[in-house]
Amino acid sequence: MADNSKLEDYILETKNISKEFPGVVALKDVSIEVKRGTVHALLGENGAGKSTLVKIISGVYSQTSGQIFVNGKEIEKITPKLAMDLKIAVIHQELNLVPQLTVAENVFVGREMTTKYGTIDYKEMHRQTEKLLDQFKINLNPKEKVSELSIADQQIVEIIKVLSLDTDIIIMDEPTDVLTDNEITQLFEIVHRLRETGTTIIYITHRLNELEQICDDFTILRDGQFIRSGKIKEYTQRDIVSLMVGHNVDNQFPYEKSIPGEEVLRLENCTREGVAENISFSIRKGEAVGFAGLVGAGRSELARCIFGADRFDQGNIYVDGKKVSIHSVRDAIKNGIYYTTENRKEDGLYLSAAVDFNMTISCIDDILSGKVIRKSMENSLTQDMKQKLAVKTPHMKALIKNLSGGNQQKVIFARALLTQPKIIILDEPTRGIDVGAKTEIYKIINTLKAEGNAVIVISSELPELMGICDRILVLHEGKLSGEFSKEDATEPKIMQCAFGISEVMENA
Amino acid sequence: MPDTIKKKNIEIVNTVIKFKSAFILLLLCIIVTILSPRFLNYTNVMNIARQTTVNGIIAMGMACVILVGGIDLSVGSVLAISTMVTGTLINTGIPGFAAGIVGLLLGGLIGGVNGSLIAGLDLPPFIVTLASMSIFRGFTMLLSGGMPVSLKNEISFIGAGYIGPIPFPVIILLIVFLVLWFILNYTKFGRHVYAIGGNEQAAKLSGINVKKEKIMVYAISGILAALSGLIIAARLNSAQPDAGNGYEMDAIAAAVIGGCSMTQGGIGTMGGVIIGSFIIGVLNNALNLLNVSPFWQTSVKGFVILAAVILDHMTTRVKKA
């Protein structure tokens, strides 16, 4: 049949795949076509829907609607087991190895080979692992313990583990993130070899310069929607960046310009090994500065160092022009710095405690009379904050876990404000918050500016940063790679800095 | 409107859930009163109160440790070594009062060392306190040669005295309760205890010195274990080398029955713990009054603990829904 032969060309197709989570549409009508035996790049910004799509293809999630075809045959719902039968495998970003076991044991974990006596056949496992390692020209000892390998080698083991399966489609989720240049070359050779043997690879990466080296085709997603597919050769990196970023700037940002006052915070050549490198910048009163960058660029890590949760190895911090030493969170708070975390539930909230407890935990010193907490003062302070930030809670003794995400975030803001900070660092302040509450958060940021605070906003949503910040600093692999005023900032320019494409540096 | 009725019902249910251990204690007392006429009289009630004192005081220290997400298995051994040291000092001619203070300080010191190892080196509390449980039981045996040491009636009042109609140990229990209740509710340290147990990562980012506060908590547990040791020894007028053996279990049981959560720190109150220890006290007393075999008593206690945990699990699930 003619129709069939046309389908045969594609090993994997999705048609109008949508995935909804309560309150969020993660994917909407996404259709992609992956040709057999190609390396297909899946591109998009943080939160564009790449991982959701991968999880649907590998059977972790099932789609809300839409069809999936593998080898031209429609598959209703892929389950993890079915994915295995369909010869689809995923190499995850995070390592799933057992550190106490050897390379060979990890490769065959869960499907160990046995001798006729029922004991583990180490000889055969070592032989097969050796064969795989030779085939892909990897220099590792099958008998070595994984815990003794470097992170990069561990990543290679993770890859070998998948290669030992008989697979038709391999999905690689940012595999080069932890690899050094040498190992990347090694990985690319593996990818080439796999393609020669007819394996199809779906390759997710943030490093655009890798595309030309190993990818044939690409698909770009943005905001959960399909944007474009094409041949890598026919597009420049800049084209791809602007497609990823899009140009839909709707005005949900109640930005108010403020007149910045004196400098409140300055960093000079601050370095923390592996996290931040030679960071220097300064912020003035009444200014909101955004930190842009890809996930893993070191934005939160930098903020944690400024806040004393971690320490810089080198460099100086000045508050109000005076050099300060910050060795702990308490030091930072004393110097008027406060940081609100990006993971509210994990390291922000005291979920089993009440709203007022959550508000005053960082400012108890200010409500003590002698050694005793003055409950009346605590009441009035928390009531004031409730009014000021419009926190919706039945009463101050309500448990915080019963509040909405937006109101929980406001309570954490209140906690920050009660320490009377001069510099407030907000890490992903609108993550997991609905649109209405987001605008409220932006208004609070305006108020903070108007009251003379310096605000640092870390966000993975570029439109948000461009909408609310006076200035944007871009980080790439722990280094400042660009700086833009509100007027100069465009998404393509920022993204190019975030990806570390150096030509645009002079725009900074 | 049915909505307001529903709301009211939910409120009633929530109140019952909140004070469930108090309701259980009340229910238990009513049942035992019906079953045994000897239960509700002055002598027996004071008897229960006095017997509960020792476990109650240890349990409150244990509860503080559980609140910060830890556990202290060494309380029984700390109790033994500190009373043994007190007894030995008394026998060298040191006044009972001073010897008692030394005992308390020793308890605090051992607790502090436990805490330092747990917080400073990030070792698991279960293992650290298991080790010190063994270490200090051994030291007690070495110090005493396995023989009881007489306290020469120096501090008898602590264990056997009365103020008006109330046994002095019960007064101590009350004071410890009030002090801890105040500390947990009205001081910075108390807030920090709940914060660390509730979310240790958040506590660090809130500017709390997590290590220092944890060490303090273990020290408090040590001091309170030593204090109840003094009460027992004073009443018996002798320091016993095997005193406090297994007491950690009753203390943990009282804390858990009183609403402390072993799976998540930061949950529990001193009031709950007192009620928890009285539930165990009344239960023991009732089983005695009803002539139940002591072998049964141990099992029944186990069932009650299990029931308390299941009840707690179910009611927290209800609240989430």
Interface residues (C-beta under 8 A of the other chain):
Chain A: F307 A309 S328 V329 R330 A332 I333 Y339 T341 E346 D347 G348 L349 Y350 L351 S352 A353 F357 T360 I361 S362 I364 D365 L368 K371 V372 I373 K375 R415 T419
Chain B: Y186 T187 K188 R191 Y194 A195 G198 N199 Q201 A202 A203 K204 L205 S206 G207 I208 N209 Q264 G266 I267
